[in-house]
Amino acid sequence: MRSTSHSQVLPKKLPSTIPHHKPQIEVSRALVEAAALDVATVYLRAATRPAGLTTEEAATRLADHGPNVLAKDRRASPGKLLYNAVINPLVILLLVLAGVSFATGDVRAGVVMSMMIALGAGLKLVQEARADSAAAKLKAMISVTATVVRDGQPRELAIAQIVPGDVVKLAAGDMIPGDVRLTEAKDLFVTQGTLTGESFPVEKFAVEKHAAAAPLELTSIAFLGTSVESGSATAVVVGTGMKTYLGGMAQLLTEQTPQTAFDHGITRFTWLMLSFILVMVPLVFVINGLTKGTWGSAFFFAVAVAVGLTPEMLPMIVAVCLSKGALTMSRKKVIMKRLNAIQNLGAMDVLCTDKTGTLTMDHVILEKHCDVTLKEDDGVLALAYMNSHFQTGLKNILDRSILAHTETHAHAAIPEYEKVDEIPFDFQRRIMTVVVRTPKDMDLVISKGAPEEIFARCNEFELDGKRLSMDHLFIEELKEEYEQLSADGFRVLAIASKYVTPRGVVVGHPTPYSKADECDLTLNGYVAFFDPPKETAKSAIKALEGHGISVKVVTGDNERVACKVCKDVGLATEFVLLGSEVEKLTDDQLAAAVDKTTLFARVSPAHKQRIIAALQSRQHIVGFMGDGINDAPALRTADIGISVDTAVDIAKESADMILLEKSLMVLEEGVVEGRKVFVNIVKYVRMGASSNFGNMFSVLGASVFVPFLPLAPIQILANNMLYDISQTAIPTDNVDPEQIEKPRPWDIRQLTRFIIFIGPCSSIFDYTTFFMMLYLFDCWDVSTPEAAAYSASLFQTGWFVESLLTQTVIIHVIRTNRIPFLQSIASWQLLLVSAIIITVGVALPNTPIGKYLGFTSLPALYWPLLGITLLCYLFVTQIVKMWLLRRKWI
């Protein structure tokens, strides 16, 4: 196969309610069954032959199975996108009320609500369009050609033309063109990092070594999207397109976007407000129609009440809070792709993260160089350094790690040695040997390789300068030592050597060394490699845990390496769950296991998705941090998908936020900012909900016993507009430290309790104002039309000013859990806006605009009584709030 891989853009999120995706299960079962077959049966089952399919057979199968691509263009029409954007209860209500407002001549209310509709629906429309466009680009995960045997002859074909039953030839550098069952393999090593995240290649065979294993652990199956690092093979294609393992991932990535926890919370709040409106408005209409006898006025009053109770500022407040948070986070190296995800970041209480590059440096280093008892030994490092230095073959990542120890160059006395010969590495013996001429005119044979292969070629070992025979007893003890290194998560190579007399010269050239000379060696020790943890990882995990976030490692790497990393960064590893175990658990069993498990190792992309869904089923808000193709389904399933700017395109498109630095410390700062955003949004929600609940009782009561409309429709709309303006500065407000200490998810029960207890506080003082206006200022007088008009105007003016001022000052009680103005002060922007609105409210009755709105000048006695009312209201609300806090009800 030739050509290059093309990362494609994918849509965001997939439903967390689909942890077991049926096509993925069917693909996995088919692969396990194919792996269990012998080669002859593989050809028989696939209805093919070693000479491949004929052109006619391939054409028939292409028509039956379709092209070998991962997605089709599913672009939705603009009308469909618009429909998806506006199907929202708040949007529909605002559309109805805006239409009524325009029809009844209230242009101001109609324009404001139209702007709110455009803002909220516009943001959703843009997100829908981006996701749909991204799905349209997913026509193929990779764009390559493959060497296919057709009509008995190898030929290069586009990957889209490959069908089940095709026989393909694989060589180093090729991409695997489908899910294939190997029938011949020679030294075949495949890089599966796109699916597993493991950096080291895995060896594949024509005979299955792990029967009935999880799909990604099968050794006779190679997967679409992986590549051949070395060796060659012949294989039969058993799955193409969406019926491949990678196709199952792609299908998950094109599923419909679910509601995030933030969206769900906003929706529940919206329905709560709508329930108030649906109960309140008909009652107000009927009561005022019956008691006042003017059904037309009652209708307009009811419409005005509906507008006043509608949280039309919610989309704007949310958008501004989120946008401000996104700007702040961008300065902290965090880029938000989806604004709604900021709140989810603040609500997150579980972070699932990959190991490589997040907790570790993503850079393999030589961690240990030791003798056979695992004591540090510079002589072993010198031998390893000479072996890597003098070899002429391709230096792998382990060789480069050894050569990075430049100070060893002097210790190894490299200039004093001369290379004589080398025996290259091959995958049968898994050893690389160099021969050097020493200053004492001896040849030194230095072998480096897999411990089990080196052991077989040694007859003695070196310890403390002595050489001891490797009899059976010693061999078992020595094996235990190097196996301990492996158990600690190290990649281990053994170092062995021997001195020999220089060879003679044949026709002017030294007699060459061969594999036969790799015998009677002395085992010197081991070099152990490791991808070390970042220096900041331990402190970052501690900081996250201090913020109430538990960190879980979810990796495709093996459990030994992962356990070593977890221990180094301070994560417990008492409970480890392997991918093979996840495979066997039901969803309920997995949900019961995920809370206590800290490390999930050897997991596939489907396992990662199931783990996250299981955590979500336990009412956790889950973040997932990853950067590979294999992480994309989990990134979309999580409540908050986190990737980095160096990640593959698919991971970045699947994520909600991008870190410009792959560090948990950067993420920790983002979490704090996310919580600040959520706190400020909740301030608006609490204010709007409690105010509306209190107004409901006030309006109903006033409608019953006040002999005229308590407020004119235009006065309600003016009050609503000024109150809305008073809240526009909420996104700039300061946040108390204790409000961001722990995750802050939506809690509708807390909100309900807040509404029930705080809302009626405003009604108490509304009623005191009613009685003050009716009895103290004689607004009962309706004996003449002139007296009735004056009474109505005076009552309405008094309630308007009291309502506006109480709603404005109570913002400062609701915004903090502390004592307002003494222990917690709002931002200067919020203080300024509050002062402006209070000034406008006080001055408005004596202005031409006030006269136009039907207001009249208030008596001098009204103002000190209003001051007492405000102080009492602040005091009572603060007492109720502190009582709720002590009971931990809010």
N, C-alpha and C positions, 0 to 999 in steps of 0.2 A: 504494500500500500504506500502511496506517495502523497505529497502535498501536505498542507498544514491544517491544524485544528483552528476552528473559529468559534470563540465563545459568543453565545447569543444572549440577547436581552430577554429576561423573563418577567412575567407579571408578579405582583406582590401577594404573598400569603396564601395559604390553603387551609381548609377547614380543620380545626383541631378535633373535630368529631369523626374523623376518618383515619384513625391510627392504623387500621388494618385495611389497606386498599386491595380490593379483590384482584385486579389485574396483576399487581405486584406479587400476590400470593401464588397466583397461577403460574407466573413466570418462574418464581423460585422453585415451585414443585417440579416444573418441567426440566429445569436445569439439574436439580438433584437426581431426577430419574435418568437423564442423559449421562450424567457422570458415572452412574452405577453400571452402565452397559459396557460390554467389551467392544473392541473396535469393529469387528465384523457386524455386530448387531447395531452399532451406531449407523453404519451405512444402510443397513436393511431398514431400520426404523425411519431414517430420513429419506427413504426411497431414492437413493443415489448410489454412486459407485466411485472408486478411486479416480476414474477418468473424468469424473464430473458430470454435470447435467448436459443434455443437448440444448441447442438454442431454442428448439420448440418447447422442451420441458420448462426451461427457464421463463419463456414468455407466458406460458400458462400459469406458472406459479406467481409471476409478477402481477398478472391480472387477478389472481385469487387473494394474494396477500398484500398487494399494494406496494408502492415504492418504499425503500428502506430509509425513511426520514422520520424525525421525531415529532413533528407537529405540522398541522395544516393552518393555513391562513384563516382565522376566525374573526376577522374584523367586523365589528358591529356597526350598524348604520348610525348616523348622527342622531336620528330620532330616538333610537333605542338608548343611546348614551344619555340623551336629555331626559328621557323617561326615568332611567335609573337614578339620575341626579336629583329629580324633584319628588320622587316617591318617598316622602318623609312627613310624618304627622304635623310637625311644626310648619314646614313649608306649605302644606295644603291649607292649614288654618290661616296662615298669613296671606295666602293667595285669596281666600274667601273674604277675609276682613279687608284686604286692600281693595278688592272689587267693590265691596259694600261702601267703603270710605269714598272711593272715586264716584260711585253712583249717587251718594248722598251729598256730594260737594265738599267732602273733607279731604282736600288735596294733600295737606301736610301729612296726615296719617298715612294716606295711600302711598306717597313718595317714600316716606321712611321705611314702611314695610316692604315696598318693592326693592329698595336698596338692600335690605337684610336678606330678602329672597335671592337676589342676584349674587350677593357675597357668598352665602352658604352653599347654594346650588352650584355656583361657578367653581368654587374650590373642589367640590365633589366631581363635577363634570371633567375638570382637568385631570384629576386622579384616575377616573374611569378611562379616559381617552389614552392616558399614558400606559396604563396596564393593558388595554386592549391592543394598542400599537405594539407593545412589547411581545404579547402573545403571537401577533402576526409575524414577528421576526423569527419565531422559533420554528423555522421550517426544517432545520437540521442542526443537530448538536455539533456535528463535524462535517467538513466538506473535503473528502479525500477520494482517492482511487484505491482499488485493491487488485491484487494478483489473483485471478479466479481461473480455475480449470473448467473450460467449456469445450465440449466436443473433443475431449482428450488433449486440448492445447491450452497452455497458460496464456492469459491475456489481461491487460489492464482495463478495468471497468469502473465507472463511477459508482460510488457506494450506494446510490439510490437504486441501481439496477441489480443489486445482490438480493438473492431470494433464499429461503430455507432449503437446504439440500445442496447448496453450492459448496464446492471444495475449494478452499483458499490456501495459498502459500504465504507464510509469514516469515519475515526476516528482520534483523535489527533495524530499528527506526520506523517500522511500520506501525500504523494504528490498527487496532482490531476492528474489522468491518461490521461485526454483529456479535451476538452471543454465539460462541463457537465451542464445539467439542473437539479436543485435540485427538488426532489419530496417530500422528508421529511428532516427536519432539526431541530436539538435540540441544542440550545446554540452554534451554529456553527460560529466560528471566523476563517477567512482565512487570511494568510499573503500573500499579493499581491505585496510585495516590489520588486520582480523581474521584474514586469511589470510597476508599478507605481512609485516606489522609496519611497513610504510612509513606515515609520517604524512601525506604529501602525496597528494592524490587523483590518479587516473590518468584520462586522457581515453579514451573509448570511441567506436567508430565502427560504422557499418552495414557497412562494407567492411573486411575484415581487412588490417591493415598489416604483421603479422609472421607470414606463413604458416609453418606447421609449427613454431611456437615451442613452448616449454614452456607448459602450460595457463595458468598465472597471468600469462604475458606476452601472451596473446592479447588483441587489442584489440576484437574483435567479440563476445566472450563476457563475460557478467557472471555472477557466482557467488552462489549461495545464501549468506546470511549477510553480504553486503556491502550497502552503502547508496548511494543517489544523493545526491551533494552539491549538484549543480546541473545544469540542463538537463532535457531530456525525451527519451523514447524509446518505441518500440514493439518488442516482442521476442516470439520464439516460445520456449516452454519446451521444452527438450530433455532435461532430467533432473530427477527429483523424488526426495524422500526419501533413501534410502540409496544411490541411483544418482546422487547429486550429488557434487561434489568435497568439500564439507563433510560429506556423508554418509559418504564413505570415511574421513574423519578420525574421525567418531563411531563407525564400526564398529571402527576400530583401538583406540579408547578403551574399548570394552567387551570386548576380548579377555581371556582368562584371565591373571591375574597370574603372572609368571614368578618363579623363585627369584632373590633378590638374591645378590650375591657373599657377603654375610654368611650368609644362610640356607644357601647351598651349602657354605660352609666348616663350619658347625655340623653339617650333615647328614653330611659326609665324616668329621668327627671322631666323630660318633655311630656310624657304621658301623665305624669303626676299633675303637672300644671294644666294639661288639657282636661283632666278629670275635674279639677276645680272649676274650670270654665264651663264645661258641659253641665255641671250642676248649678253653678252660680247664675249664668246668663238667663236661662229660662225662668228661674225663680225671680230674678230682678225684674224681668220684663212683665211677668204676670202680676207680681205684687204692686209694682208701680202703675200698671194699667188699671188694676182694680181699685187701688187707693186714691189715685190721682184723677182717674177717669179720662186721661188723654193717652190713648194707645199709641199714637204717633210719636209723642215725646218719650213714652216708655220704650219704644223700639230703639230710637236713637240713643237713649241713655244706656240701654242694654248693650248695644253695639260698642259704645264708648267704654263701658265696663269690660267687655271682652278684649278690646284693644289694650286697656290698662292692665289687665291680668296676663296678657300674652307676653312671655319673655322674649320680645323681638330683638333685644340687644344680645341675646345669648350667642348667636353666630359671630357677631362682631367682637364681643368680649373674649370669646374663645380664640378667635383668629388672631386678635392682637396679642393676647397672652402667649399664644404659641409662637407667633412670629418674633416677639421680643425674646422669648426663651431661645429660639433658634439662633438669633443673632448673637446672644450672649454665649451660647454654646460653641458657635463657630470660632469665637475668639479663644476658646479653650480646646481647639483642635477636634471638635465634634461637629459633623455636618449632618443635619437632620434632613432626610429625604421625604419623610411623611410627617407633617406637623403634629398630627394626632398622636404619634408615637411618643412625643415628649412626655405626656402624662403617664403612659404605660411604663416609661423608663423610671419615673418617680415612684410608681406603684409596684415595680418589680420587687419580689421577695425571694426569687430563686434565679440564679444565673448559671446556666449551663454553658461551659466553654470548652473549646478544643484545647488540646495540650500544646501542640507544636506552634511556636511563634507567639502564643499568647502567654502561657506560663513559662515557656522556654525561649531560648535565644534564636531558635530555628537555625542553629549553626552547630554542627557536630564538632566536638573538641576531644583531644586526647586527655582523658580525666585521670587515668592511672597507668603507671608503668611499674610493674612489680615482679618479684621472684615467685617461685612456685608456692610460697606460703603467704602471698599477697602483701609482702613488705616492699616498700618503695625501693627500686633498684635502678640507678642511673645507667648501669651497664646494659640492662635490657632495653632501655630507651635508645642507647647508642646503636645497638644492633638493629633495632627497628628503623632508626633514622637512616642507617647505611643501606638497608634493604630498599626503602622507599626512594632514597636519593639516587641510587645507581640503576634502578630499573628504568627501562626505556619504554615500556608499555604505557597505556593510558592510566594516568594516576587518578584513582577514585577519591571519594570524599574522605576515606580513612587515611589514605596516603597523604593527602593535603593537610589533614589534621596533625599527622606526625611531623611533617616538614615545617609546620607552623612554629615548632619549637626550635627557633634559629639558634638559641644558645647551645643546643646540643651539637651543632656543627663543630664547635671547637672541642667538645668533650669526645666526640666520635673521631676526632683527628682525621677528617675526610681527606685533606690534601695528602696525607701520608699513605692513603690506600689507592690502589689502581684496580679498576674493574677488569675482571678476566672473562666472565661469561654470565649468562642469566638463563634461567629456565622459566619461561612465561607462565602466567596463571592460566589455568583452564578449569572448567566447571566440574570435571570428573574428580580431580584431586584436590581442588580448592586450595592450592598452595602456590606461592610465588617465591622463587629462590634466586638470589644473586651470589656470585662468587667473586671475591676480591683478593688481591695480592697484598699481604701485610708487610710492614717494614722489616719483619724478620724473615722475609722471603718464603712465607707459607701461604697457602690458599685457604681463605676462610669462607666456608659455605654458610650462608644465612638464609633460613627459610621462615616464611611468615604465612600463617593461614588459619583455617578452622581448627580449633583445638583437637577435635576427635581425629582429624587427618594427620596433624603433627604428631600426636601421641603414637599413632600406629608406626611412625617412622623413627621413633626415639628408642634407644636402649639404655639411656641413663638421664639423670637430671642433675642440675647444678643447684647447690644450696650452701650459702655462706662460704663460697670458694671451694667447696668439695663436690665431687661428682659421685653420685650414688646410683646403683643399679635400679632400673625400673622393673622390679619384679611385681607380681600380681598384687601383693598387699599395698605397695606404694602407689601403684596405678590407681587403685580405687580411692585412696586418700587424695591423690593429686586431682582426680576428677572432681571430687567433692569441693576442692578449693576453687577451681575455675567455674564450676557450676554455681558457686555462691556469688561470683561476680555477675553471672547471667541472671540469677535470681534477684540481684540488686538493680537490675535494669540496664546493665552495661552490654554493649556489643563487644565481644571479646575475640582477640586474635592471639594465638600462641606464637612465641618466638623460639626457634631452635637453631643450633649452629654446630659446626665441627671444623677442625683444622685438618687439612690434607696436604700431602706433598704435591708441589706443582707438577702438572702433567708435562709430558714430553712435547716436542714440536714435530708436526707432520707437514711436510711441504711448506715450510715457512709459517705455519699457523699452529697455535696451541691446540692440543686435543680437546674437542668440545666436551662440556659436561652435559648430562642428560638426566631424565627423571629417575634413572636407576641410581644416581648419586644421592638422591634424597633418602638416605638410609643411615642407620647407626648414628643418628643425630643426638645431641645433648639438649634437653629441654631447659631453656634459660629462664623463661617466665612468660608474662602476658602484658599486652597493652589493651586497655579497656577504654571504650569511647562512649560518649554521652552527649545528649543535647541538653546543656545545663539550664537550670531555671534562671529567669531574669532576676537581677538584683532587687528590682522593685516588686516582684510578684508576691513575696511573702507579706510585705507591708500593705500592698494593695488589697490582698485578700482579707487581711485583718481590718482594714478600713471599711471594706464592703460589709463584712460581718458586723462591724460596729454600727453600720447603717441598717442593720436588720436584714441583710441579704445573704442567704446561704449559697455557697459556690459549689457546684458539682462539675466534675470533669467528664466529658463525653467524647471518647476518642476511638478511632479505628486502630490505634496502635496496640501493641500487646500489653497485657496487664503488668508484667514485671517492670517494664520501662515506665509505665504510667504510675505505678505504685511508688517507684523511686522518686519521681518528680513530685507527686503529691506529698510525700513525707518531707521533702526538702522545702516545700512552700507552706508547710503547716496544715495540710488537709488530712483529716483522718482517713484511714483505708481499712477500717474494720469490716466495712460492708462493700464488697466489690461484686458487680454484676457483669457477666460476659455476654456478648452478643448471642452466643449459642443458647444461653439460659433465657435471655429475653425472648428468643424465638419460640421457646416452649411455653412461656407464660401466657395465660389469658389476659385480657385487658384489666379485669378486676384484680388478678394476682399481681400484675405489674404495678397497678396503682397502689397496691398495699406495700410494694417493695421500694418504690422510688423515693419516698420521704426519707428513709434511713440510709439509703445508698448514696455514697459520695462519689464513687468512681464507677463509670461504665466503660469497659474496654472491649476491644475487638468488635465494635458495633458497626453496622452498615447504615447507610442513609435512612433506610426504612425504620431501623431500630431507633435512630435518633429522633425521628418524627414521633414514633410511638411513645418514647420516654417523655417527650415534651407534652404530648397529649395527656399522658397519664398524670403528670404533675398538674396540668390545668384542671383535670377532673377532680383533683384534691383542693381546688379553689386557690391555687397559686397563680400569681402573675409571673410568667416565665420569660426570661430573656435568654437568647442563644447567641453566642459569639463564634463565628467561623469565617473562613475565607476561601474554601474550596468548592468545587462543583458538588462534591459529596455533601456539603453542608447546606445546599440551597433549599431542599425540602424542609429541613429543620428551621432555617432562617424564616421561612414563610409561615410555618406553623406557630412559631413562638409569638407571644404578645408583643415582644420587641426583638426584632432581628438586628444583630450588630455585626458589621463587617469592617474591613479596613481598606484604605485606598490602594494597597498593593494586592488586594484579592482579585480573583478571576472575575470577569464581567458578570457572570451569572450570579455569583455570590453577592456582588454589590447591588445588582438589580433586585435581588430577592430580599435585601436588607432594608430596614427602616432608617438606620443611621450608619454613617461611615466615620470611623476614627482615622484621623490623619496620622496617628501614631499608634501602633499596635501595643497598647499598654492598658492594663487594668486601672492604673492610676488616672489616666485620661477618662476612662469610663466612670470612675468614682466621682469625678467632678461633674460629669454629665448627669449622673443620678441626682446629685444635689440640686442642680439647676432644674431638672425635670420635676422634682418635688416642689420647688418654689412656684413653678408654673401652675401645678395642680392646686396648690394652696390658694393662689389668687383666683383661679377659676371657681373653686369651691366657695370663696367669699361671695362672688356674684350669685352663685346658685343659692346659697343660704339666704342672702339678702332678698333675692327675688321671690324665693319660695315662701319664706316667713312673712314677707310684706304682703304678698298676694293672699296668703291664708288669713292674715289679720284683716286685710281689706274686705275679704269676703264677709266676715261677721259684721264689720262696720257698715258696709253698703246695705246688707240685708236688714240690719236693725234700723238704719236711717230710713230705708224705703218703707218700713212698716209704720213708724210713728211720726216722721217729719211730714208736715202737710204739703210739701212741695218737693221737687227733685233735689236731693242732697247736694248734687253738683250738676252743672250743665254739662252736656256731652263735650263741648269744646274745652271746658275747664278740666275735665278728666284727662283729655288728650294733652293739654298744656302741662298739667301736673306730671303726667307720664313722661313727656319729653324732657322736662327739667330733671326729673329723677334719673332718667336714662343718662343724661349728660353728667350727672354727679358721679356716675359709676364708670365713666370712660377712663378714668385715671387708675382704676384698680390694677391693670397690668403692670403699672410702675411701682406698686406698693412694696414696702419692706415686708420681710417674712421673719417671724420669730424663730430662733434656732431650734427650739423643741418641736416646732411644726415640721421640721425636715429630718428629724432623727431616725424615723422609722418609715417603712413603705406606707404609702397613702393610697390604697385602692378606693374605688367607689364603694360606699356603704349606704344603701338606700334606707336602711333601718335607722342609722344615725341621722340622716337627713330628715326622715319622717319625724323622729323624736324632736329634732331641732324646730321643725315647723310647728308641731303641736304645742310646744311649750313657749317658744319665743314669739310666734305669730300673734297669739291672743294678747300679748303684752301691749302691742300697738292698739289693739281694739279697746283695751281698758281706757287708754288716754284719748282715743277718738271719742268714746262715749262721754268722758268728762268734758271734752270740748263741746259735744252736742248739747249737753245740759247747760254748760256755761253760756252758749250762744242762745239757747231757747229761753232759759229762765233769767239769767243775769242780764242779758242784753235784749230780752223781750222779742225774740224772733218768732214767738207764737202768733204775733199780731198779724192776722190776715183779714181784718175786718173790712178793709177797702182794698181795691185793686192796687192802689199806690202803696199802702202799708204792706200788702202781701209781696209786692215786687221788692220793696226795700228789705223786708224780713228775709226773703229768699236770697237776695244779693249779699246781705250781711252774713247770714249763716254760711253760705257757700264760700265767701271770702275767708271767714274764720277757719272753716275746716280745711280749705285749700292750703292756707299758710301753715297751719299746724301739721297737716299731713305731709307736706313737702319738707318742712324742717325736721320733723321727727324721723322721716325716712332717710334724710341726709346725714343727720348726726349719728343715727344708729349704725351706720356703716362702720364707724370707728369702734363700736362695741363688738360687732360681729367679726371684724377683720382680725381679731387677736383673741387668744385664750387668757391673756393677761388683763391687768387693769388699764383701760385706754387712757392715753395722754400722760399717764404717770409711769407705767412700766413698759409701755409700747407706744411708739409714735408712728403714724403713717408717713409715707413718703411726702416730700414737699409738694409734689404734683397733686396728690390726692387731697392734701390739706388746702391747697390753693383752690381747687375745683369746688370743694365743699364750701369754702368761704364765699366763693362767687355765687353759688346756687342759693345759699342762705341769704346773701345780700339781695339777690334778684327776688327771692320769695318775699322778703320783707318790704321791698320797695315797689313790687309789681302792682299792688292795689291802688297806688297813688299815681300811676303812670297812664298815659293815653292807651297803651296796650291793655292795661288792666281794665280800664273802662270798657274797651272793646270786648274784652272777655266776660264782662258782666260783673266785675268786682266793684266794691265800694270801700271807702276809707274805714278803718277799724277804730273803735274807741280807744282812748289812751290806756284804760284799765286792762284792755286785752293783752298788752305786751308784757307787763310783769306776770300776769297769769300764765301766759305762754311760756315765759322763762321758767316758772315753777314746774309747769307741765313737762318741759324738756328735761329738767334736772331729775324729776321723779321718774320719768320714762327711762333715762339712762341708768338710774340707780336700780330700778326694778329689773330691767333687762340684764344688767350685770349680775345681780343676785341670782336670777334664774339660770343664767349661763354658768356661773360658778357651781351652782347646785348640780347641774347636768354634768359638768366636768368631774366633780367629786364622785359621782355615781358611775363615771366612765360611760355615760350614755352618748356622748358626742366626742 
